[in-house]
Amino acid sequence: MDSSAVITQISKEEARSPLRSKGSTARASQPKGSCLGTRAHLCRPVSVPSPTLGLPASGDQKSAASQKPRNRGLLHSLFCCVCRDDGEALPAHSGAPLLVEENGAVPKQTPVQYLLPEAKAQDSDKICVVIDLDETLVHSSFKVYVLKRPHVDEFLQRMGELFECVLFTASLAKYADPVADLLDKWGAFRARLFRESCVFHRGNYVKDLSRLGRDLRRVLILDNSPASYVFHPDNAVPVASWFDNMSDTELHDLLPFFEQLSRVDDVYSVLRQPRPGS
């Protein structure tokens, strides 16, 4: 095996930390030969407190019982607020409790916080491509090494020229960030998203493309796990899982197809059509 295929070396304890949750269990692969990789000094895990949702403390029941006329006034003002004919729409109810001000007014909805910032000027006219890491670009052995998929250098360099590329992995940042530093020599990735940006759905970490802040007609996802893009299958370019086959050519073979996609106005015009060999 060519030593250039090994991009980093990680310690046994760090390698045992959960890397990602995918539709299928990744097969651990022991690198052969005398390949030596660069040791990546990964940062120690940081304990992140779980977010909590606080509800305002309610008054005691005795006080509430003595306020019946006032409560009727509140309900009346709320009813009037809902029935007002000023044409202002109420916020969409997502299933969470709808909080109402004391005067019966419905507060404005908080603006949606997207995962990506505004596109840079150089990428304003480019399609956004979300690219997976494990078993798509690299394979992480649970022993010591992280192996690069064949042709990954050529692939990332060209993709960075054609698209606004975003690394989106269900792995933890403490593992994926150092690997991406060594992998992406050309600055192809304009942003990096990790496990905390995924949606946990039916036992899988799903990459919800609607949260990116990009027009879905101009968004692609390259991932080896269909569970990762279950919300947006029509935006996906599937790729076979890679472990250690050094004769693999899939990334090289996909480049002409991505060249074609980079020139369309709507990715669905291509991706919703049957592909040869599918």
N, C-alpha and C positions, 0 to 999 in steps of 0.2 A: 504494500500500500504506500502511495506517495505521501511523504511527511506533510506536504502542503494541505492534505485533506484533513489534518487534525488541527483545529483552530485553538483549542484550549484544553487545559487539564484541570479537573476539579477534584477536591478531596472526597474521600469515601463518605464521610458524614454529610457533606453538602450535597453530594449526588443523591443521597437517599431521601432528601426532602422532596415533597410532591412537586413535580414539574408541571403537570397539566392533567386535566380530565378530558378524555376523548371518547369517541364512540367505541373504540377497540383498545385493548391493552397493548402497549408498545412492547416489542420483544427486545430485551436487553442484548447488547452486542459488545463483545470483547474485541478491541482492536488487535490485529495480528501484526507480527513483525516487530521491529524495533522503533516504531514511530514514537517520537517524543513531541509533546505539545507544550505550548506556553502555559505556565501555571497562572490561572486567573485567581486573584485574591478577591473573593466575594465578600461583600459586607455581611456582618452578622444580622440574623433575623431581628426585626424590630417588632415588639409586641404592640399591636394596634388595638386600642379599646373598641369594643363593639358599640356602634351608634345606638342611642336610645331615643325613643320618642316620648316626650313628656306631654302630659295633658294638664290643662289648668285645674288647680284644686277647686272643687265645688264647695259652696257654702253648706252649713249644716242644715239638716232637714227641717229643724224647727224654724230657722230663719226663712227657709224657702216656703214653708207653709203659710207664713204670715205675709208673704209677698204675692198672693194669688192675683189681686187686681193688677199689679205691675206686670206679672207674667202674661196675663191676658193681653195687656197692652203691647207687650213684646211680640206675642204671636200675631196680633192684629197688624202690627207694623211690618212684620216679616211677610204676612200674606199680602199686604198692600205692595210690598217691595217686589214680590214675585209677580204680582199681577199688573205692575205698572206698564204703561204702554209707551215708554220713551224709546223703545227699539233697542235698548242695550241688552245684549245676550248674557245669560248667566254662564259662569264657568262650567265646563263639562265635568260631570260627576264621575270620578274614576273608581268609586267604591269606598274611598276614604271618607271620614266624617267631614261634612261641609261646615266650616266655622263661619259664624255670623256675628257681626259686630253688635254691641249692645243697642245701638239705634236701629237695628234691623237691616243694615246695609250689608251686602255681600262683598267681601274683599276681592280685589283684583287677583288673578292668578299670578303666581311667580313665574317669570319667564323661564323657558326651558334652557337648561344648561347642557350644551352639546359637549361631546368628548374632544372635538378638534377645534382649534382656533380658526379664524378666518384664513383662507388660503393665501399664500404669498403671491405677489404679483407674477412671479415666474411660473406659478402653477394655476393661475386663475382660469385658464382655458383648457386645463388638462383634466382627464378623468382620474378619479381617486381609486387607487388599487390597495386593498387591504391584503397583506401577505402574512401568512402563518409562519411560525418558526419550526417547532419540533415535528419531525417526520415529513416536513415540506422542504425546508432549506438545510436542516441539520438533523443528526440523530445523537441523542445524549445517552451514552453508556452509563449504567449504574455502577460501573467500576471506576473508571477514571477519565475517559475521553469524551469530547464532543466532536463528532465527525462532520465535515462539510459534504454536502451532496455534490456530485460531479457537475461541473458547469455553473455552479452557483455564482462565481465571481462574474463571469460573462453575463449571466442572467440579471443580477442586481445592477450592474453598471448600465445595461441597456434599459432596464425598467425605470431607473432613476431619470433617464433622459426623456422617456415617453410619457410618464405618468407622475401624479402626486402619490408617492408610495408611503404607506403607513404600516408599520409593523404592529400586528395585533395578535397577541399570544395569550393563551390561558395559563401560561406558566407564571411563576412569581417573579417580580422585578429583580429580586436579589440574584436570581440565576440568569434571567434572560437579558438584562441590561449589559452585563459584562460580555456575554456572548455576542450580542449585537454590536458592541464596540469593536470587537475583533473581526466580525464578519463583514460589516458595512464599511469598506474602505473609501467609498465614493460619496458618502452622505446621501445615499438613495432614499433613506427613510426620513421623511419630513417630521414624523411624530412616531412615538412608541406608546402602545397601549398594552396593559398587562391584565392579570386576572381580575383585579378590582373593577375593571371597566366592562367585564362580561356580565351577562345575566344568567343566574343559576336557574335552569329550567329542566325539570324532570331528570335530575341527576347529571346534567351536562352543563358546561360553561359555554353559553351561546354568545356569539358576537352579533349584537343587535345593530345592524347597519343604519337603522333609522335614527340612532342616537349620535351619529357622527357629525351631523350638521352639513351634510352634502346632499345634493339632488340624487335620489336613488337611481334615476335614469343614467347617471354618470358615476356609478360606483360599481366596482368589481371586487370579488374576494377570491383569493387563491388559497385553498386549504385542503388538506388530505382527509379531514373528518366532516362528513355531511351533517353531523350533529352540531357543528360549530356555526353553520349558516342555515339552520332549519327554519328561521324566520324569513329568510330571503333566498330561497333556492334558485330563483331566476337570475340572481346577480353573481352566481358562483361559476368559477372555472375549476372543476375538480382536478386534483392531481393525486397520483398514486402515493401511498405511504412509502417512505424510504428509510432503510435501516443501515445497510452496509454494502450494498451492491455497487462496486466502483465502476461498473460498466454501464450504469444507468445514464440515459440521455434525455429524460423527460423535460427537464428545465430548458435544455437546448432546443428540443422539438417544439416547445410551447411558444418560443419567441415569435415565429411568423404569425401565429394566431393573435398574439398580443399587439403586434405591429398593426394588424388589421383593426383590432378593437380601438386602438388609440386614435383612429381617424373618424369614428362614428360619433353622431350626436346623441344617440340613445342606445345604450348597451343592450337593451331588450330586443332591438331590431336584429341582433345577431344571436344573443344567448337563448332566445326563445325559439330559435330555429333548430331543427335536428342537425347534429354535427356528424360528419362522416365517421363511420365506425362505431357510433353510439347505439 
